[in-house]
């Protein structure tokens, strides 16, 4: 059974960099598939941010690409999201998702506020 767990700061100040970590259990992140970061802002739908494939290849949403980086630590089986220059519009619940198989983390609330 694949399980995903997000972690990170609940509160970030405007202009700072947001770091979120997804810890994957039940399979190796280097074996198969890909892992996405998705967010949902208050009153809005789901927004895909980007993903990392098991090969290490990444791709990003065009609207966020300039501020986004996804990396991984294979020794810890973790995938990390970096989002720079955050604004209050980045306030959302952030999810780590393995779309193939439909595995979602529980989500972590991130609020951008001074």
C-alpha positions in Angstrom: 0.0 0.0 0.0 1.5 3.3 -1.1 1.3 6.1 1.4 2.2 9.8 1.0 2.8 12.3 3.8 3.4 15.9 3.3 5.2 18.1 5.7 6.3 21.7 5.9 5.7 25.1 7.6 2.2 26.1 8.0 3.0 29.8 7.7 5.3 31.6 5.3 5.9 35.3 4.8 5.4 37.0 1.5 8.5 36.9 -0.8 10.0 33.9 1.1 10.6 30.5 -0.3 8.3 27.6 0.6 9.7 24.1 1.0 7.4 21.1 1.3 8.4 17.5 1.6 6.5 14.4 0.6 7.6 11.2 2.3 6.6 8.1 0.3 6.2 4.7 1.9 5.2 1.4 0.4 7.3 1.8 -2.8 10.5 3.3 -4.0 10.2 6.6 -5.8 12.8 5.4 -8.3 10.9 2.3 -9.3 7.9 3.4 -11.3 5.4 6.1 -12.0 5.5 9.8 -11.1 4.6 12.0 -8.2 2.8 15.3 -8.5 2.3 18.3 -6.3 -1.3 19.7 -6.5 -2.8 22.5 -4.5 -6.2 23.9 -3.7 -6.7 27.5 -2.8 -9.7 28.7 -0.8 -12.8 28.7 -3.0 -10.9 27.4 -6.0 -10.4 24.2 -7.8 -7.4 21.9 -7.8 -4.2 23.3 -9.5 -1.5 21.0 -10.7 2.0 22.4 -9.9 4.4 19.9 -11.3 5.7 16.4 -11.1 8.7 14.2 -10.8 9.0 10.9 -12.6 10.8 7.8 -11.2 13.7 8.6 -13.6 14.2 12.0 -11.9 12.8 13.9 -14.8 10.5 16.8 -13.9 7.9 19.0 -15.6 6.0 22.0 -14.3 2.9 24.0 -14.8 3.7 26.8 -17.2 2.0 29.3 -14.9 4.3 28.4 -12.0 7.4 27.1 -13.8 9.5 30.2 -13.1 9.0 29.8 -9.3 8.9 26.1 -8.9 11.5 23.3 -8.5 10.9 19.7 -7.6 13.8 17.6 -6.3 14.2 14.3 -4.4 16.3 12.5 -1.8 16.3 8.8 -2.8 18.0 7.8 0.5 14.9 9.1 2.4 12.4 8.3 -0.4 11.3 11.9 -0.3 10.2 14.4 -2.9 10.6 18.1 -2.2 8.7 21.1 -3.6 10.3 24.5 -3.7 8.2 27.6 -4.5 10.0 30.9 -4.5 8.7 34.4 -4.0 5.4 33.4 -2.5 2.5 35.7 -2.2 -0.9 35.5 -0.4 -2.2 33.9 -3.6 -0.1 30.9 -2.9 -2.1 30.2 0.2 -3.6 26.7 -0.3 -3.7 23.1 0.8 -0.8 21.3 -0.9 -1.1 17.7 -1.8 1.5 15.1 -2.8 -0.2 12.7 -5.3 0.6 9.6 -7.2 -2.0 9.9 -9.9 -1.5 6.4 -11.2 -3.2 4.4 -8.6 -5.0 7.4 -7.1 -2.8 7.8 -4.0 -3.1 11.2 -2.2 -1.5 12.5 0.9 -3.7 14.1 3.5 -2.5 17.5 2.4 -0.8 20.3 4.3 -2.2 23.8 4.8 0.2 26.6 3.8 -0.7 30.2 4.6 1.2 33.1 3.2 0.9 36.1 5.4 3.0 38.7 7.1 
